[in-house]
C-alpha cells in the first residue's frame, strides 16, 4: 500500500485514476487545486500532478515538491506533447510524465515503477510480524493481527521506513491528514494500543521504539 496524491481539476480523470489505483491497493488522496495540494505532499509516497491547474500550475507544484520533499517521486500529466514542454516538466523535477489522452493502466504502471524505484514495499516481514500492504492484513507469529484502519496505517508508515524517526506531527500529517483538528496526543494513544496488540514492551521494544523528544521509529533489527 502506498499513499498516492492525484492533483487534477478534471473530475473524470480524478474518478477513473482513483478507481484504478485503489484497485491496486493504494490509498488515494485527491485535490483539484495546485495551491491547496501543497500541504498534502507531506503525506504522499508518490504524486500524480496535472500540468494545468488552478491556484498553482503543475510545473510550479512539481518544483515545490522537489525543493521541500526531494524523495517524493512525481508523475506529471500533460497535454503538451512537444519535446520542449516535456523537458520543462522534467527540469522542474518530475520523475516521469504521461501525455494526454492516456490509458489509466499506463498511469498505474508508471506509479508502480516509481514506487519500486524509491523502495516502497508491498509486503513487510520483521521477525514474527508480517504485513501485506496491498491486502491490508497483518499477522504476528502466523496468527491474524486485528488492527483498526488507523492502527494499520500507522504501523505500515513506521515499518516501511525502519530506523527513520517520525515526529508526532509528521505522523498526523501522514496517517490522519493535514486537516486533522486533534492534538498530537492521539499518536501516543494509538502507539500504546499498537504495542499492546504487538506484545511490545515500551522499555525494551521489539518493534516500535520511542525516541525521547523526537517521536517514534520502527526498529531495524
C-alpha positions as a Markdown table, in Angstrom:
| # | Residue | x | y | z |
|---|---|---|---|---|
| 1 | Unk | 0.0 | 0.0 | 0.0 |
| 2 | Unk | 1.2 | 3.5 | -0.8 |
| 3 | Unk | -0.4 | 6.9 | -0.5 |
| 4 | Unk | -0.9 | 8.3 | -4.0 |
| 5 | Unk | -1.7 | 12.0 | -4.3 |
| 6 | Unk | -3.6 | 13.0 | -7.5 |
| 7 | Unk | -3.9 | 16.7 | -8.3 |
| 8 | Unk | -6.1 | 17.3 | -11.4 |
| 9 | Unk | -9.0 | 19.7 | -12.0 |
| 10 | Unk | -10.8 | 17.2 | -14.3 |
| 11 | Unk | -13.4 | 15.2 | -12.2 |
| 12 | Unk | -13.5 | 12.4 | -14.7 |
| 13 | Unk | -9.7 | 11.9 | -14.5 |
| 14 | Unk | -9.8 | 12.0 | -10.7 |
| 15 | Unk | -12.6 | 9.4 | -10.6 |
| 16 | Unk | -11.0 | 6.9 | -13.0 |
| 17 | Unk | -7.5 | 7.2 | -11.6 |
| 18 | Unk | -8.8 | 6.8 | -8.1 |
| 19 | Unk | -10.7 | 3.7 | -9.1 |
| 20 | Unk | -7.7 | 2.1 | -10.8 |
| 21 | Unk | -5.1 | 3.0 | -8.1 |
| 22 | Unk | -7.4 | 1.9 | -5.3 |
| 23 | Unk | -7.9 | -1.4 | -7.1 |
| 24 | Unk | -4.1 | -1.8 | -6.8 |
| 25 | Unk | -4.4 | -1.5 | -3.0 |
| 26 | Unk | -3.2 | 2.1 | -2.8 |
| 27 | Unk | -4.7 | 4.9 | -0.6 |
| 28 | Unk | -5.6 | 7.7 | -2.9 |
| 29 | Unk | -5.8 | 11.4 | -1.9 |
| 30 | Unk | -7.3 | 13.8 | -4.5 |
| 31 | Unk | -7.2 | 17.6 | -4.9 |
| 32 | Unk | -8.2 | 19.8 | -7.8 |
| 33 | Unk | -6.2 | 22.9 | -7.0 |
| 34 | Unk | -2.4 | 23.3 | -7.1 |
| 35 | Unk | -2.1 | 25.7 | -4.2 |
| 36 | Unk | -4.4 | 23.6 | -2.0 |
| 37 | Unk | -2.3 | 20.5 | -2.7 |
| 38 | Unk | 0.8 | 21.9 | -1.1 |
| 39 | Unk | 0.2 | 20.6 | 2.4 |
| 40 | Unk | -0.8 | 17.2 | 1.0 |
| 41 | Unk | 2.6 | 16.5 | -0.4 |
| 42 | Unk | 4.0 | 15.6 | 3.0 |
| 43 | Unk | 1.7 | 12.6 | 3.4 |
| 44 | Unk | 2.2 | 11.1 | -0.1 |
| 45 | Unk | 4.5 | 8.3 | -1.3 |
| 46 | Unk | 4.0 | 9.4 | -4.9 |
| 47 | Unk | 2.3 | 12.4 | -6.6 |
| 48 | Unk | 0.4 | 12.4 | -9.9 |
| 49 | Unk | 0.2 | 16.1 | -11.0 |
| 50 | Unk | -1.6 | 17.6 | -13.9 |
| 51 | Unk | 0.3 | 20.4 | -15.8 |
| 52 | Unk | -2.6 | 22.8 | -16.0 |
| 53 | Unk | -4.1 | 23.6 | -12.6 |
| 54 | Unk | -5.9 | 26.5 | -10.9 |
| 55 | Unk | -4.1 | 28.1 | -7.9 |
| 56 | Unk | -0.7 | 26.9 | -8.9 |
| 57 | Unk | 0.5 | 25.2 | -12.1 |
| 58 | Unk | 1.5 | 21.6 | -12.1 |
| 59 | Unk | 5.1 | 22.6 | -13.0 |
| 60 | Unk | 5.2 | 25.1 | -10.1 |
| 61 | Unk | 3.8 | 22.4 | -7.8 |
| 62 | Unk | 6.3 | 19.9 | -9.0 |
| 63 | Unk | 9.2 | 22.3 | -8.4 |
| 64 | Unk | 7.9 | 23.0 | -4.9 |
| 65 | Unk | 7.7 | 19.2 | -4.3 |
| 66 | Unk | 11.3 | 18.8 | -5.5 |
| 67 | Unk | 12.6 | 21.5 | -3.1 |
| 68 | Unk | 10.6 | 20.6 | 0.0 |
| 69 | Unk | 10.2 | 16.8 | -0.5 |
| 70 | Unk | 13.2 | 15.7 | -2.5 |
| 71 | Unk | 12.4 | 12.0 | -2.1 |
| 72 | Unk | 8.8 | 12.3 | -3.4 |
| 73 | Unk | 8.5 | 10.9 | -6.9 |
| 74 | Unk | 6.3 | 12.9 | -9.2 |
| 75 | Unk | 4.5 | 11.8 | -12.3 |
| 76 | Unk | 3.4 | 14.8 | -14.5 |
| 77 | Unk | 0.2 | 14.5 | -16.6 |
| 78 | Unk | 0.3 | 16.8 | -19.6 |
| 79 | Unk | -1.5 | 17.5 | -22.9 |
| 80 | Unk | 1.7 | 19.1 | -24.1 |
| 81 | Unk | 3.5 | 16.7 | -26.3 |
| 82 | Unk | 6.3 | 18.8 | -27.6 |
| 83 | Unk | 9.8 | 17.9 | -26.6 |
| 84 | Unk | 10.5 | 21.3 | -25.1 |
| 85 | Unk | 7.4 | 21.1 | -22.9 |
| 86 | Unk | 8.3 | 17.6 | -21.7 |
| 87 | Unk | 11.8 | 18.8 | -20.9 |
| 88 | Unk | 10.3 | 21.8 | -19.0 |
| 89 | Unk | 8.4 | 19.3 | -16.8 |
| 90 | Unk | 11.4 | 17.1 | -16.2 |
| 91 | Unk | 13.6 | 20.1 | -15.5 |
| 92 | Unk | 11.1 | 21.2 | -12.9 |
| 93 | Unk | 11.7 | 18.0 | -11.1 |
| 94 | Unk | 9.2 | 15.5 | -12.5 |
| 95 | Unk | 10.5 | 11.9 | -12.5 |
| 96 | Unk | 8.2 | 10.8 | -15.3 |
| 97 | Unk | 5.4 | 12.1 | -17.5 |
| 98 | Unk | 2.4 | 10.8 | -19.4 |
| 99 | Unk | 0.9 | 12.7 | -22.3 |
| 100 | Unk | -2.9 | 13.0 | -22.5 |
| 101 | Unk | -5.0 | 11.2 | -23.6 |
| 102 | Unk | -3.7 | 8.3 | -21.7 |
| 103 | Unk | -4.7 | 4.8 | -20.5 |
| 104 | Unk | -5.3 | 4.6 | -16.8 |
| 105 | Unk | -3.5 | 1.3 | -16.8 |
| 106 | Unk | -0.4 | 3.2 | -18.1 |
| 107 | Unk | -0.6 | 5.6 | -15.2 |
| 108 | Unk | -0.9 | 2.7 | -12.8 |
| 109 | Unk | 2.1 | 1.1 | -14.3 |
| 110 | Unk | 4.2 | 4.3 | -14.1 |
| 111 | Unk | 3.2 | 4.8 | -10.5 |
| 112 | Unk | 4.2 | 1.2 | -9.7 |
| 113 | Unk | 7.6 | 1.7 | -11.3 |
| 114 | Unk | 8.2 | 5.0 | -9.4 |
| 115 | Unk | 7.3 | 3.3 | -6.1 |
| 116 | Unk | 9.7 | 0.4 | -6.8 |
| 117 | Unk | 12.4 | 3.0 | -7.5 |
| 118 | Unk | 12.0 | 4.6 | -4.1 |
| 119 | Unk | 11.7 | 1.3 | -2.3 |
| 120 | Unk | 8.1 | 1.4 | -1.1 |
| 121 | Unk | 7.3 | -2.2 | -0.4 |
| 122 | Unk | 4.1 | -4.1 | -0.8 |
| 123 | Unk | 5.0 | -6.7 | 1.9 |
| 124 | Unk | 6.9 | -6.2 | 5.2 |
| 125 | Unk | 8.4 | -9.0 | 7.2 |
| 126 | Unk | 10.1 | -8.2 | 10.5 |
| 127 | Unk | 10.7 | -11.2 | 12.7 |
| 128 | Unk | 7.3 | -12.7 | 13.7 |
| 129 | Unk | 5.4 | -9.7 | 12.1 |
| 130 | Unk | 4.2 | -9.8 | 8.5 |
| 131 | Unk | 2.2 | -7.2 | 6.7 |
| 132 | Unk | 0.5 | -7.4 | 3.3 |
| 133 | Unk | 0.2 | -3.7 | 2.5 |
| 134 | Unk | -1.9 | -4.2 | -0.7 |
| 135 | Unk | -4.3 | -6.6 | 1.1 |
| 136 | Unk | -4.3 | -4.5 | 4.3 |
| 137 | Unk | -3.7 | -7.5 | 6.5 |
| 138 | Unk | -1.1 | -8.4 | 9.2 |
| 139 | Unk | -0.1 | -11.5 | 11.1 |
| 140 | Unk | 2.0 | -12.0 | 14.2 |
| 141 | Unk | 3.6 | -15.4 | 14.8 |
| 142 | Unk | 1.4 | -16.6 | 11.9 |
| 143 | Unk | -1.8 | -15.5 | 13.5 |
| 144 | Unk | -4.1 | -12.7 | 12.2 |
| 145 | Unk | -3.4 | -9.4 | 13.9 |
| 146 | Unk | -6.6 | -7.4 | 14.5 |
| 147 | Unk | -5.8 | -3.8 | 13.7 |
| 148 | Unk | -8.1 | -0.9 | 13.1 |
| 149 | Unk | -7.6 | 1.1 | 9.9 |
| 150 | Unk | -5.7 | 3.8 | 11.7 |
| 151 | Unk | -3.5 | 1.3 | 13.6 |
| 152 | Unk | -2.7 | -0.5 | 10.3 |
| 153 | Unk | -1.8 | 2.8 | 8.6 |
| 154 | Unk | 0.3 | 3.9 | 11.5 |
| 155 | Unk | 2.2 | 0.6 | 11.7 |
| 156 | Unk | 2.7 | 0.5 | 8.0 |
| 157 | Unk | 4.1 | 4.0 | 7.9 |
| 158 | Unk | 6.7 | 3.2 | 10.6 |
| 159 | Unk | 7.5 | -0.3 | 9.2 |
| 160 | Unk | 8.1 | 0.9 | 5.6 |
| 161 | Unk | 10.9 | 3.1 | 6.9 |
| 162 | Unk | 12.8 | 1.2 | 9.6 |
| 163 | Unk | 15.2 | 3.3 | 11.6 |
| 164 | Unk | 13.6 | 6.6 | 10.5 |
| 165 | Unk | 12.3 | 8.8 | 13.3 |
| 166 | Unk | 8.8 | 10.1 | 12.8 |
| 167 | Unk | 7.7 | 13.1 | 14.8 |
| 168 | Unk | 4.1 | 13.1 | 16.1 |
| 169 | Unk | 3.3 | 16.0 | 13.8 |
| 170 | Unk | 4.6 | 14.2 | 10.7 |
| 171 | Unk | 2.7 | 11.0 | 11.6 |
| 172 | Unk | -0.5 | 13.0 | 12.0 |
| 173 | Unk | 0.0 | 14.5 | 8.5 |
| 174 | Unk | 0.7 | 11.1 | 7.0 |
| 175 | Unk | -2.0 | 9.0 | 8.8 |
| 176 | Unk | -4.7 | 11.4 | 9.8 |
| 177 | Unk | -4.2 | 14.1 | 7.2 |
| 178 | Unk | -3.0 | 17.7 | 7.4 |
| 179 | Unk | -6.6 | 19.0 | 8.2 |
| 180 | Unk | -6.9 | 16.8 | 11.3 |
| 181 | Unk | -8.1 | 19.1 | 14.2 |
| 182 | Unk | -7.0 | 16.9 | 17.1 |
| 183 | Unk | -3.9 | 17.1 | 19.3 |
| 184 | Unk | -0.6 | 15.1 | 18.9 |
| 185 | Unk | -1.6 | 13.0 | 22.0 |
| 186 | Unk | -3.7 | 10.9 | 19.6 |
| 187 | Unk | -0.5 | 9.4 | 18.2 |
| 188 | Unk | 0.7 | 8.3 | 21.7 |
| 189 | Unk | -2.7 | 6.7 | 22.3 |
| 190 | Unk | -2.6 | 4.7 | 19.1 |
| 191 | Unk | 1.0 | 3.7 | 19.6 |
| 192 | Unk | 0.1 | 2.4 | 23.1 |
| 193 | Unk | -2.8 | 0.3 | 21.5 |
| 194 | Unk | -0.5 | -1.0 | 18.8 |
| 195 | Unk | 2.2 | -2.0 | 21.3 |
| 196 | Unk | -0.4 | -3.9 | 23.3 |
| 197 | Unk | -1.5 | -5.9 | 20.2 |
| 198 | Unk | 2.1 | -6.5 | 19.2 |
| 199 | Unk | 3.1 | -7.6 | 22.7 |
| 200 | Unk | 5.7 | -4.9 | 22.6 |
| 201 | Unk | 7.5 | -3.8 | 25.8 |
| 202 | Unk | 7.8 | 0.0 | 25.8 |
| 203 | Unk | 11.1 | -0.2 | 27.8 |
| 204 | Unk | 12.6 | -2.9 | 25.5 |
| 205 | Unk | 10.6 | -2.8 | 22.4 |
| 206 | Unk | 10.7 | -5.4 | 19.7 |
| 207 | Unk | 9.1 | -3.2 | 17.0 |
| 208 | Unk | 8.2 | 0.4 | 17.9 |
| 209 | Unk | 10.8 | 2.4 | 19.7 |
| 210 | Unk | 10.3 | 5.8 | 21.4 |
| 211 | Unk | 12.9 | 8.4 | 20.7 |
| 212 | Unk | 12.6 | 10.8 | 23.5 |
| 213 | Unk | 11.8 | 14.4 | 22.5 |
| 214 | Unk | 11.5 | 13.4 | 18.8 |
| 215 | Unk | 8.9 | 10.7 | 18.2 |
| 216 | Unk | 8.8 | 7.1 | 17.2 |
| 217 | Unk | 10.7 | 4.7 | 14.9 |
| 218 | Unk | 10.4 | 1.1 | 13.8 |
| 219 | Unk | 13.4 | -0.9 | 14.9 |
| 220 | Unk | 15.7 | -2.1 | 12.1 |
| 221 | Unk | 16.9 | -5.3 | 13.8 |
